[in-house]
Amino acid sequence: MTLFLSVAIIVLIFVVIFQIAKASEYVSILKGEEASRQQNNKINGFLMVAFLVLGFVGIYVCNKMYYGKTQMAQGAASIQGEKVDEMLFVTLIITGIVFVITQVLLFWFAYKYQEDTNRKVFFFAHSTKLELIWTVIPAIALTVLVVFGLRNWFFFTGEPPKNAMVVEVTGKQFGWIFRYPGKDAIFGKKYYKNIDPATNSVGIIWDDEYSKDDILTEQTMYVVKGTPIKLILGSRDVIHDVGLTHFRLKMDAVPGIPTTMWFTPIYTTKEMQEKTGNPNFQYEISCDQMCGNGHYSMKGLIQVVDQEEYDLWMAKQKPQYFTAFPEKDPSAVPVIDSTAKKATIVKL
């Protein structure tokens, strides 16, 4: 019923437009085609100026109403994000100036040079100088913007400082897995055929000595304020996209092809809650690539904390190796059941 009503409304609109056009045609015949055209030109010229003024008023009102609700008003939460915001503002200033000048000229010329019987049209066929100006200047401006963008891109995706914390981020339908290298600061090897959703969600090779202290968490990633964070991105099923909106970064997570980027947080989660006046504020990691039916729910959290809080959190984490092999967990000791005559594992 709703579809039928929508189609009927669309058809009705076309019928109304057609009837108005026919009526205008009949009026022009009665009044004289030339007189009717001149009158229409005057009306259109006035409407052009009115549309220009109302358009700029609308832009101003929308900016006042909604800018404060955007993340641009909050500011970036990373050093790299500040550079992205800087590029965006420079681009907006340049394109905004060009937009205002061209739109004012466009609509003003439509009003000023409407049809006039006392003015003869001047036919301007060609000007090499003008064509060079409106081609070369925009080309130079765009080239400069692209060069700044590429410079920052290579900076974000290049090698971070040596003191960077490294976290491996793996996307799955529909969530995130985070792996930390443990005390040896080296990730163990992994192989996709080793994936076990219960005990080995990224396919770690347990025979690798470096893998025995790797720590896995899901949905929440802990990082330290002021410390460079290198992310090694991957996926265990389809292409995902790691979106760090508050840090102004994003990068595809592709199965079998690791990608990297790094950033340095400048506000802890608590500081951002105070800065935004929102006690429920949380840094988010989202999937910015359509990845299936549950794409909408693929959201994780990033807890930015100071070094002391991070060390306390890390001390509470257990290597994934002990989840896969609980009998090798040194925090579990055998307790002899005197009646059953067998040992059981008790976690301390």
Steps between C-alpha positions, in 0.01 A plus 500: 500500500784738589678426171181560301443833680860614432469418129166682482651812662794500257267464202281782636801730534599437137141569389493829691836609353377411151177697547688805630731488198203479261325788678814712476520419131140613442557822699808581293299455181229736626741765627753466224801273527759777525319695773444181697867401474617841622266485796619150589862615479432780749332259739782246465764770555334609823464138615871443432598779741243386756632142480858626545413696815283226648768241421769686694259564787423128505871412510553737793199369694594134446857571612379670819254220575705190422873577508512464878356149469775378267833348602677794337384714793650247746838507331722207409621265774838420342800687363434351157134598524598863559690493172193357324281776648755758390490368142120500507477858624750623239304319228171644624642853508636479145196329350266719707648821360477362146143383564382838628661695214373268224146471639463875552622567145281225355172616654579873471583466131175312445314799648709784358524369144143385450342567162481870419380648169731801548814290536674306229654161575878483470625165371826409673643201316845429645771627734819301549602720793175439693509126432858482629404693815200284591692180420848564640401667830258221611753238386774655714268536802382138474857375452609675820209348693576153362871530591410593860256208510757251370761626744267439793388165356859372481554631853196314641579174320878510534716370782411638845757598765694215661309532827167430328256253652396236245149356491368255243139567398305220329153555360242225492129482429400689710752616756863581576785295648804671651835327556785634714852350471561447874826549689725388214352778280485256205186350350487126454434364153148412393331291233140532394436124515576510873202728569276370776223743605511372859873495581696634203298767321787626280677169426814531715766230448561375854829333413651844449667605828411864435128416502484371856462844659274659235187652650163506322202722580179565311300817437704727732855617430717667768763755396711756683465876470804668344645171374514429123269210418582287195205296375556191286167441327358181354180301453409135538203502260402795276638850445432727797607859555643621829343839565643710784272801470619691805863453393412590135649180353373203303655208313377183331545168679553246222516118538858378451647848435605684819472879491635747756445847636593678821377782718579670830203564734505836679200461733407213728141378492434675832647827372284479188193443717580823684587685178171408330289523813374149427562253788409213266748592228700210355754484219365267233646273236252439222491303178475750213463234230175314434584149618171313532162497671643584840719787378297756697594331830874476439615752757783474751633728772841655558601579855772766508663494845821616665801268531430398859140400425612312189764305694239407760261381230772303320603330825150355527507349150579135439689383190274326252730198515366416845143526374582245231699281743362559852703210641819699430378808686740558794221675688307171508618233745393136528282417800468134602146379550543230769169331417536499122875435517570745220636849455292792382615839378410791725565856387643727764 
